[in-house]
Amino acid sequence: MRNTILLEKDWTFYKNPQSESGEAVTLPHTWNAVDGQDGGNDYYRGTCKYVRHFVKPELEKGGRAYLEFDGAAMTADVVVNGTKLLHHEGGFSTFRVDVTEQLTEDNLLEVYVDNSDNTKVYPQKADFTFYGGLYRMVKLVTVPKVHFVMDYAGGNGMKVTPEVTILDAAKKQADADVTVELWMTGEAPDVTVDVAGETQTVPVENGYARAVFALKNVHLWDGVDDPYLYTAKAELPGGDVVERTFGCRSFKVDPREGFFLNGRSYPLRGVSRHQDRAGAGNALTYEMHREDMAIVRELGANTIRLAHYQHAQEFYNLCDENGIIVWAEIPYITMHMTDGTENTLRQMKELIVQNYHHPSIVCWGLSNEITAASVVNEELLENHRRLNDLCHELDKTRPTVMADVFMLETDSPMLEIPDMNSYNLYFGWYIGELEQNDSFFDEYHSTYPDRVIGLSEYGADANPAYHSANPERGDYTEEYQCVYHEHMAKMIEERPYLWATHVWNLFDFAADGRDEGGKHGENQKGLVTMDRRIKKDAFYVYKAYWSREPFVHLCGSRYTDRAEDVTEIKVYSNQKKVTLFVDGAEQETKEGARIFRFRVPITGTHTIRAVSGDCTDEITVRKVDTPNPDYIFNKQGDVVNWFDKEDFKADHYSISDTLGELAKNEIYARHGRKFVTQRIADYFNSKTWYQGTIDPDTFDAEQNSIFNEYELANISKIAEWEEQKASQGN
């Protein structure tokens, strides 16, 4: 009989493995919960040690004992009673080690966990904190002599594949053939499998068994509307039992019409999520995962990109249970490492083997922004081909996808490798104008109508303390974040061919290399603050677009002091009519959709209330003579982004160059300007579209006649932005 013992308590943590004094900790635990979130890019990255004793478990004759680690970041060495048994590379997946032969009555377990910078284990360069620690659970698992395999990529020896035939999409009528595959260790004549109340006993040959169940009138896993789950259970004659939950669903992606679930159009509109939280780092409890999912559901999202690594099984389970469509990926991010190819393959294998059964997952992400600090060469292409082939070898039911950095040209051979692509675009925040997001996709879709394309990242930072009656790009106000997302939500709705869109990010998250927008060590693009206490006003833009729960939301609850004589009062709602009351008196009723704007004269302190049916919200505003200085971001202070400090390779044009320089030279290059600076010339000479024919002096003298009005405006904006950064010492 299989038995699992949680090793949650009684650990001693040693930041210095050579030290004789340690700290008592309980799992989950990270040593970077504080220094990984306070800015300065100086959080501790090194080797730490976790120690505890455990009693020898009871074993059946011939039985085995395994230590199971749900996650140890980023590499781990497992030592039992002085013997090193395993070295694991990869901080986000489950791994096990057989400890049977080392067991005594009392056992000393030492785990050396290392999040040091290195050249072969991803991630190494990215815009988030690489927490170290035993940040997920550790278990002691005992199994009988004959048991389902424990030594293959962290899986449990069971693979469940539903093949669904939709009979009537409107009536949700379907049949399904469910194939259950099983792998065993030891000699077993047969195995008993149960699915949906039907039981089969099938023979075992060479440690493998297969059972197929024909389910008529199957209950579909139907997204947020009806995420129904089945359970497959298998039992060996010796008593070992494994289970997997699964869902029966069919999906397809059309390059012109987007995503389809169970035969009907089902546009994927949602968010991305990092697994961290203020004060906890990545050591999240189950209750924290549940709270995050509740916020996802409140928003009305139906998809989530779990960036940029394998997340906790608890959260994948919550996605299954709540009908949230998942993009799952490995941390192959920002820059390719020559020595890291095998690690990408290993992490992808573990991701797929451990998560194959989740109906919520519809794609495997090969990489994220990998060309931000890497040239597109044969080595990079081959790594992606191998990853893509591995995905299809392990899983013939799901497509592959890649998140492309915005500077990757659309005719790059990189885009031809995965089944689908999405772009990370930040027009309207880092560079350019909001409308360039529209034109990018319009041009892309027109040029490549048979390609599946989506929007994998987009966002703008906002500190809830900053406010403005005239918001503008770069001011970090809640109001500009609202302007940004109002545009993006509308842009997305008007382009149904986008297979999936994911706001970056649902939550503010730790990025210790950042220092901007009045906060240290945070990326503030979240719709919700890192501590989950404040839903920024932009959160309700998407609730108005996506949620079916009736609501009204008055923007500006934190923007109390206002210097303008007439202020804009903005209401987000999914209702068709909103009435505004000022100091108890009805002022105006407006009909519309999602965004309702009112102009309200202010002379003193006023109570503003918005009403639609049973829904209501209220804020207070106060007239002041001059703008509240606490609402204004000090642009003369330091603004440090992660890409400003990273030590990227110097032989190519990358994100380490300012985004402004990149955008400006892209405009020049598209019109044929030659470049004197060798690294820039080399970069554009590598592009198939680039034809450098115009001498720089001639080009610069005639640029007013070369560029259109839109391009000139962008160049002016970029110059203004670069001048601002220079004045700040960046």
N, C-alpha and C positions, 0 to 999 in steps of 0.2 A: 504494500500500500504506500502511495506517495504521501509525504508529509512535508510541510513548509513551516519553518520557524523564522520569524522576523528578528533580525539583528539590529534593532533600532536604537537601543540604549546601551549604556555602559562603555562608550568609546572614550578613549583619550586621544586628543589631537595635539600633535607636535609640529609647530610651524618650522622649527629647526629639527630635522630628524635625528641629529646628534645630541639634542638637548636631553637632560634627565628629568626635566619638569614639563608637564603638558597641561592641557585644559580639558576638562570633562565636557563632552558634547553629545548631543542626540542627533540622529539622522532624521531628515536631510540636513546637510551642513556644507557651507562654503566659507573659505577664509577671506573672500573678497566682498562680503556683504556691505562693508563700509568703504574700504579704500578703492573698490571698483566702481563707486558711484559718486565720488567727491571731486572728480576732475583732476587735472594735472598729468594724466597719462602715466602715473607712477604707482599703480597698484601692484601688489606683490605677484610676481610670476616666478615660480620655482617649484621645488619638490618639498612636499609636506608628508607627514606620516600619521596614519590612523591606527590605533592599537586597541584590541580588546581580547578577552578570553572567551571561549565557549566550551561547553561540556560536550563530550562525544555523544552524538545522537544514537538512538537505538536503530540498528540495521538488521533487516532480514538476512538470512544466509545468502551470501552472494550479492547483497544489496550495495548500492553506491551512495556516496554523499557528495553533494556539489555546493559550492558557494556561488551564489547568483548575485550579480551586481547590475542594478537597473541603470546605472550611469556613474562614471568616474571621470572627471575632467582634468586634463585632456588625455593623459596616458596613465596607466596603472601597473604596478608590479605587486603581485599577491604572494605573500610569504606566510607559510604555515609551519610553525614549530622550527623555524630557522631555515626552511627549504623554500627557495623561490620556485613557484609552480607556474606562473603565467605572467607574460607581459602583454598588455592590451593597448592598442593605439586607436584612439577615437573616443571623444568624451560624451557621446550622446546615445549610445546603443547599449543594449543588454549583452552581457557576456558571463560565462560560467567557467568554473575550474573544478575538476574532480579532485577532492581532497582525501579520498577514502584511505589511501595507503599511508598518509601522514598522520592519521588520527591517533591520539592518545586519550586518556580519560579527561585530562584538562589540556586545552589547546590554545596556543598563542597565535593570534591572527594579526599580521602587520600588512598594511596596505600603503604603499608609497605612491602618492598621486602627484602628478607634475603637469603644470600648465605653462611651462617655459616656452619661450620663443624657440622654434626649430625649423628645419627645412623639409620636413616630410609628413607631418601630421596636421591636417586642416581642422580649424581655421587658423590663420596666422595674421592676416591683414584684413581688417574689416571695421565697420562703424558700430561696434558693440563690444562690451567688456567680455573677455574670455575668462569667466569665473573658474576657479579651481576648487576641487573638493569632491567628497562623497555626497553629492547633492541630491541623489535619489536613494532608494532603499537598497539594503543588502539583506540577503536571505540565505538560510541554510536549508537545502532541499535534499530529502532522502527519497530514493526510488528502489523498487525491488530489482532483483537480478535481471529479469526481463522487463524492459521499460522502453517507452518512447524516447527517441534520441534526444540527448541533452547537449551534444557537442557540435552542432551544426549552426553556426552563425547566430546563436542566441534564440533560435526558434524552439518550438515545442514538439516537433515531429508530426504536425498535422497541417495539411493544406486543403482549404475548402474553396472550390471554384464553382459558383453558380452561373449557368448559361441560361439567360432569360429570353423567352419568346413572347413578345407583346402581341396579344390577340385583338385587343380593343383599348387604345390609349385613353380615350375619353372615359370609358367605364373602368379603367385600371384592371383589365382582365389580362392575365398572363399565365403561362406555364414556365416551369424551370427544371432543368436537369442539373442536379447538384452533385459534383464529383468530390469525394473526400479521399485524399491520398494520405498515407501514413507510413512512417519510417520507424523501425524498431531496432533496439540493441538486444541481443540474446536470441535464443531459439523459442519461437512461438508458432504453434500450428495455425492459429487463426486469430482474428480480432473482431469484436462486436462493435458495430457502429450504429448510432441512433441519430436520425434527423427527422424533425417534425412528427415525432411519434411513431415513425417507421423504423424497424430494426433489421439490420442485415449482419450476418456473420460471414466474413469473407476470408479466404486463405491468405497466409503470409508466405511470400516467396522471396528469398534472399533479403530479408529484412524490410520488405515493402508490401503494402496492401492497398487495394483500391476498391471503393464502393461508389455506385452511382444511384442516386435517388431521383425518380421522376415525380415532381410535385405538380399536381394539377390545381388550377385556380389559386396560384401562389399569392400570398400576401406580400405585396411589393414594399421594399424600402423606398419611400417616396419623398425624400428630402424633408424639409421642415414640416410639411403637411402630415406626414405619417411615416416616421422612421422605424418601421417594424423590423425587429431582429429575430432571427432563428438561432438555435444553438445546435452545433454538431458535437456529439460526445462519442469517444472511442474508449474501449476497455479491453485490456489483455487478460488472458486466463489467469495470470499471476496477480491480477488486481490493480495494475497501473492504469490510471485514467487520465485522459486529457480532453479539454473542451476548447471550442472556439465559437464565439458568436459571429454571425455573418448576416448579410442582407441580400435579398434578391432584387437587383435593379439592372436596368440597361441604360446606357448613355451613348451619345455620339456627339461629335463636334463638327459643325459645318462652317466652312470659311466665310460664308455669306450670311448665315442665320444664327451662328453662335451655338450655344450648348443646348442639348436636348436630354431630358431625363425621362425614362420610361415612355418614349415616343412623343413627348410634347415639349415645346419650347420652354426652356427653363434658364433664363439669363442669370449667369453667376455674378453677383454683385456683393462685394464684401470687403474684408480687411485682412491685414497681416498682423501677426503676433510674435513677439519675442517672449521667451520663457524667463521673465525676471520680474522683480517687484522691489519697490523701495524698502530698504531695511532688511530684505531677505535674500537679495541677489537671485540666483537661479534655484535656490533651495526651497521650492514651493511645496506647500502642503496640498492635500486633496481639496480642502475647503477653498484654498486660493484658486485652484483650477476651476472649481464649481462657480466661484464668483465671477471669474473671467467669462465662463460660458454664459452665465446669466446676462452679462453685459452685451455679449454678442447677440443673444436672442432679443434683448430689449432694443438694440439698434435696428433689428430687422434684417440683418445680413443673412445670406444663405451659403456663403463660402468663406473660407479662411485659408490664407497662405501661412503655413507654419514655418517661419523663417528662423534661421537659415540652416537648420539641422533637425535631426530626429528629436521630436518632443516626447514627453512622458506618455506612457501607455494610458494613464488615467485620462489624459486630455484627448487622445484619439478615441477612447471609449466614449467620452462625453460628446464628441463630434458624431459618432455613430448614433448615440441615443437621442441626439437633438436634430439629426438630419442636416448637419452642416457639411457641405462639400469641401474636401481638403486637397490642397496642393502640398505634397510632402517632398522634402528635398534634403540633400546632404550639404555640409559646409564647404563645398568647393567654391571659393568666393574670392573676388578681387584680383588675385594674382596666382598664376600657375607656378608651381614649384616642380622642377625637374625630378626631384627625388620623391615627389608626393603622389605619383600616378597610382601605385599599388594601394596607397591609403584611400584614394577616392574610390577605387573598386571595392575595397574591403568595406568601407562605410556604406556604399550603395547596396552591397549584398546583404549586410545586416539590416539596413532599412527595409528592404523588400521582404526578406524572409520573416522578419518580426512583425511586419504590418500588412502582409498580403491579405489577411482576412477582413480588414476594415472596409465596410462598404462605403464609408465616407470618402476614402481616398480614391481620386480619379486620375492622378498623374504622378509621375516621378520626375522631380526637378534635377537636372544634370548639374547646373552651376548657376551662380548669381554674379552678374557684373564681372565676369572673369577677365574681360578685356580692359577693365579699368586700369590695370597696371601690368598688362601682358600683351605682347604683340600677337597677332594672329599668324601663327606659323604652323608647320606641319606637326610639330610636337603637341601643340595645343589642340589642333584638330583631331589628331589620333587619340589623344586622351578622351575627348568627347565621343569619338566613334566607339571606343571600347566601352565606355560607360553606357552609351545608347544600346549597343549590342547586348551588354549584360542585362540591362533592364528587360529587353524583349526575350532574352533567354529565360530569365527567372519568372517573368510575368507577361503572358501573351494577351492579357485582357486590358491593359492600360497603356495609354500613350506616354511619351516622354515630352518634357517641356524645358525651356531655358529662359531665364530672366536676363535680358540684354541691357547693358548700360546704354544710356542715350547716345553716346558718341559712336557706338558701333554702327557702321554703315549698313543700310538695309540690304545691300547686295553682297554682303560678306558670306563666304562659304560656311561660316559658323551657323547661320540660320537654316542651312539645308540639312543639318544633322538631326536635330530632334523632330518629333512629329508635330510639335506646336511651338510657338514662340510668344513671349510677352516682353514688352519694353518697360524699363524704369525711366520715367520722364519727369523732369522737374522744371519745365518751362513755367514761368510765373513765380518761381521761387529763387532758385539759384541763378538762372539766366532767363533772358527773353521775356515774352509776354504770354499770358494765359492762352491766347488764341492760337499760339504755335502748337499746343497740344492737339487742337482740332485739325490743323493743317497737316501735322505729321501723320495722323491716322488716315486722313482723307487721301493723302498722296500715297501712303503705303498700300492701302486697300485698293486704290485704283491701279497701282503698278503691279501688285501681287494679289489679284482677286482670289486665287486658289490656295493661298496660304492662310492658315489659322493664326490670328494675331490677337493679343490681349494687352492689358495694362497691369503690370505686376507691382509697380510702385509709383506713387505720386503723393505729394503732401507739402505742407508748409508749417514751419515751426511757430508755436504760439505759447507765450507765457501768460497764464490767466491773470497776472498782475498788471499787464500792459494793455492800454486802451487808447483809441483815437476816434474822433469824429470823421477824420479823413485818412483812413488806413492806406498804407502803401507797402509794396514789397520790401521786406527786410526790416520792418519795424517790430516784429515779433508780437503784434497785438492779436488778441482774440478776434478783433474785427476783420483784420486782413485774412486770417485763416478762414473766416466765414466767406469772405469775398472769393477766395481761392476755391473753396469746396462747392460753393454755389455754382460757379462756372463749371467745375469738373463733373459734378453730378448731372448737370444738364447735358454736357458734352457726351457723357457716357450713355445716357438714356437715348440720345439721338443716333447712336451707332450700335445697333443690335448685333452687328457682326463681331463685336468684341467678345471673345469666348469667355473671358473672365476678367474682372477688375478688382484690384485689391488696394485699398487705402493704406498708405504708409504713414502712420501705424495706428492700430487701435489704441495702444497705450504708449505714453512716453516710456523710454527705456534707457538703461545705463549705457553710456559710451564715454568711458573715462578720458578719452582723448579730446572730448569737446569742452569748450568753455564759451558759451554764447547765450544770447537772449536772457541774460540775468541769472543763469543757472550753471553750476559746475557739474560736468560729468553726465549730462543728459542730452539725449536727442528728444526734442520737444514737439515732434510732428504728430504725436498721439492725439486722438480725439478725447482721450481720458488721461488724467495725470497718472504718474507712475505709482502713486499710492492708492489709486482707484477712488479717491475722494471727490474729485471734481470731473464732471463731464463738461468739457468745453462746449461753447455754443455750437461749434461746427459739428459736434456729435449729432445734434438735432436736425442738421441739414439732411443727413442720410436717414435718420429716423422718419423724416417727413417723406422721403422718397421710397423707403423700403418697408416700414413697419405697418402692420394692419391695426395695431393698437391705437385707438383714438387718443390724441393728445394735442395740446398747444404748449409752445415754449416761447417765453419772452426772452429775447437776447439782451445781454447787457446787465445782468444782475450784479456783476462785479464792477461795472462801469457806472458808479453812482454819481461822482462829481463831474458835471458837464458845463463847459464854458460857453457853448453856443446858445443863442436865444431860442432857436427852434431846433429840436433834436429829432433824429430819426429813431423811431421805435420799430423794431423788426420782430416779427413773429414767425416762427416755423411751426407748421402743422400739416397733418395729413387730412384735415377736414376742409370742406369747400367754402366755409364762411367763418369769419372771425370778427368779433366785436371788441373794440377797445374802450376801456373806461379810464378816465383820469380823475383821481380824487373822488371816486364814486359816481361820477357823472358820465353817461354814455357820450363818447365823442364821435365814433364813426364805426360803421360796419363795412367790411370789404369781402368780396367774393373773389376766389382765385384758386391757386394751387401751390401749396408748399411754402411759398415765401410771401408774406404780407407786410407791406411797408406803410407806416403812418408817420406824419409830420406833427409834432406836438410842441407848442410853445411852452417854455418853462420859465418860471419867475422865482421859485423857491424850492421847497421840498414837496415832491409829488409822489403819490402812489399810483402806479400804472398796473392795470389788470387786463388780461386778455381772456376772452370767453368764447367757447364754441361748444354748444350743447352742454354736456356735463363736464367738459374739460375746462380747466382754468389755470392760470399762472399769474404771478404778481411780482413786480420789482419796485424799487424806490430809486428815484433820480433826484439830484439836487443841483440847482443852479449855483455856479461859482463864477468869480470874476476872471480868474486865470486858470489855464489847464493845470490839473494836479500833476506835479512833477513825478510823483510815484508811478504814474501811468506811462511814463515815457522811458523807453530803453535808451541808456546812455551809449550812443554810437561811438563815442570817443574811447570807450573801454575796449578791452581785448575781445576779439571774436576769433575763436580758434575752432576750426573744424578738423575732424579726424584726418582728412586728406591733405590738410596743410602741413602736418607734421610727419606723416609716414615717409619712410625711406624707401621709395620705389626705385626701380631700375632707371638709370639715366639714359639708356640708349633708345628710348622711344617716347613719343608724346603720350602722356597719360594724365590721370586725374591728379597727379602730384603737381602738374602745371595748373595754374589757376583756371577755374572753370570759365572765367571771363576770357582769358587768352585762348582757350580751346574754342569757345563759341565764336569769337571774333575771327580767328584764323580759318575756321570752317567756312564762314561766309566768304572770306577772301579766296580760299581755295576753290570754292564752287564757281568762281568767276575767272579762274585761271592764273591767279597771282603766283609768281615764283617766290621761293623763300630762301633767305640767306643763311639763317640759323640752321645748322646741319640736322639737329634732332627733329626740328619741325619739318624740314625738307624731306628727311627720311620717312617720317610718319606719313605725309601725304603722298609721297611717291609710291608707297605700298598700297594705295587705294586704286582700285580698278577704274574708278570714275574720274580720277584727278588728271588733268592735262595742264601742266604749268607752262604757259606760253608768254605771259606778260611780265616784263621787267618790273621789279619792285618800285623804282622811281617813277616810271611811267604810270604804273597802276595807281600809286598814291596820289599823283597829280591829277588823275582823271577819275578818281573814285566817285565824285559826285554825279558823274554821268553814267557810271557803271552800275551803281546800286539803285534799287527802287526805294520808294519812301519808307516802306516797312523795314527794309534792311538797314537804311540809314538810322532809323529810330532805334533799332536794336544795337547797332554799333555805338550810338551815343549813350544808351543805357549801360552797356558793358563798360565803356570808358568811365562813366560816372561811378559805377560799382567798384572798379579797380582803383580809382582815385580815393574812394572812401576807405578801402582796405589798406591802401598805402598810408593814409593819414593815421590809421589805427596801429601802424607798425607791423602789419601782416603782409 
